[in-house]
């Protein structure tokens, strides 16, 4: 199946669409946060700094902040509408001081080299205009011994049912993209809807 253009804007700036998107995807983002927390724990992570590159409405960040209560969690995104929802949810959960949501371009992350112990990136590779630049920036801000988790939709025949899947990358396309980037080596895996990369 040929890759289709995105069916929505790259940056969610419509309030109604952003609210609807967050409601529809909240549980999925929480599940990814829980999966990420389990993997971090199994790798010995207890405390440190975590960045979510393209955090959206912040549900994944809140799970990580709850699980790793002594860690700093930062989410960056360009969508002010999604960041509004993220900040509201963090305040309601009592995480306003430890979880920060900042307006920033994932292709120009405003942090110094090696600033984070963990980087996560969910559902952004197919969405961002310059995915190689984003991957290079993730590598730059992640500590040499840092942990990395990336997940995105996988283009497949399911695109006949779900339109957003048609705009995603196949696993082969993702591997080629990562090969062209400066991102550290890691392992890919694939599920029905998603591909994942861990390093």
N, C-alpha and C positions, 0 to 999 in steps of 0.2 A: 504494500500500500504506500503510495506516494505521500510525502509529508505535506500537510496542509498549513496554510497561514493560521496564526492565532485567531480565535473567534472573539477575543476581547482585547482590551488595551494591555500593554506590557506593565504599566503602572496603574493600579486600581485607584481612580480618582473620583468615581461615582459613589456617593454615600449609600444609596439603596443597594447597588450591586455588591459593594464591599460587605454590607451587613448580611446580605443573603449568602454570599460566598462563605463568610465566617460561620454562619449557622450550619451550612451544609457540610463544612469540612472540619468543624471543631473536634469531633470525636476521632477522626482520622489523625489529626495533628497531635492529639493527646496520646493516641496509641504509638505514634512514632516517638514521642518523648519518652514513653515507658520503655519501648524497645531500646532506645538509645541509652537510657539510664541503666538498664540491665547489662548492656554491653560494656558501658563504662565501668560499672561495678566489677564485672568479671575480669576487666583488665587492670584492676587495682586503683582506679581513680576514686579519690575521696573528696578532695577539695582543690580548687584552682579557678581559673578564668575560662569561661565558655562563651563563644560567639556563635550566634545563629545568623548566618549570612542570607538575608532574604526572609526575615522572621514572620512577615505577614501579620496576622492578628495575635500572635504570641502564645498560643496554647502549648506548643512544644516547650517553650521557655519556662512556662509556669510549672510544668511537670518537673523539669530539671531543677528549678529553684527549690521546689518542695523536697525533692529527693536528696539534693546536695546543698544542705542549708548553710554551709560555710563557704560556698562558692559565689563568685560574682558571675552573673549571667547578663550578657548584652545581646540585644537583637537590633539589627539594622535593616532598613527597608526604605524605599522611596515613596511608598503610598501613605500619605498623611491620614487617609481614611482608615486603613488597616492599623496603623500605629495608634490612632485614637482608640480603637477597640482594644488593642494590646495594653495600653496604659490604663484604661478603665478596668480591665480584667485583673491586672497586677495590683491595682489599688484595692479592689474588692477582695482579693486573696490575701492581702496584707503583705505583699512582696514589693511594695513601692520603693523601698530603700535599696534592695539588693538586685532588683531586676531593672535594667535600663533599656528603653526602646528609643533609638535615635534615627533621625532622618539621614540616610547616607546611601550612596551609590555602591552597589556590590562590586562594580568594576573599578572603583577607586576607594577602597576601604580606608577610613581616616584614623588608622592606628599604626603604631610603629611595627617594625619587623619583630617577629617572635613574641608578640604580645599575649597570645592565648594558648592555653593548654589543650583546649578542645575546640574544634570547629565543626559545625553542622550546617547542612545546606539541603533544604527539602523543596522539591518541585520548582526549582529555579533554572536548571540547566536549559530546558527547552523554552523558558520564558524570557530570559535575559537576552539583550541584543548582542552582547559580546561575551559568550560563555567562556572562551579561552582566557580573556582578560580577567573574568571573575575567578576562574580556577587559579590563575597565576597570583591573584591577590590573596586568595585563601592560603595558598602555600606561603606567601610572604609573611602574613600575620600569625601563622601557626608555628609554635615552637618546634625545633627539630625533632623532639621526642613526643610531640603532641599527637592527639588522637583525632581522627577525621572520619565523619560519616556523611555521605551524600546519598540522596535518593531522589529519583524522579520517575515520572510516568514513562512507560515503555510502549512505543507504537507497535500495534499489532492489529489483528482482525477485530479486536474489541472496539476499534475506532468506528466500526459500522454502527455501534450502539451509543458510544460516548464520544462526542465530538472533540473534546480536549485531547483525547488520546491520539487523534490524527495529527496534531501539531507537535507531538513528542518525538524523541529520538528512538531509533532501534538500539538494542544493546551494542551491536556492531558500530553504529555511528557514534555512540557514547564513548566506546573504547578508542576509536580513532581520534575523537576530540581530546580526550584525556592524554593520549600519546603525544599530541601536538603541544600540550600545555607544559608548564614547568612543575606541575603537581607531582608530589612524591608517588612512588609506586605503592600499589595496594591491590586489593582483590575485588573483583566484580561478582555479583550474584544476580539472579533474575527470578522474579515471581510472575504471577499472572498479569498483574497491572503495572508492576514497578521493576526497575533495575536499581541495584544498590552498589555503592563503592565504599570500602572501608580501608583505612590505613592507620 
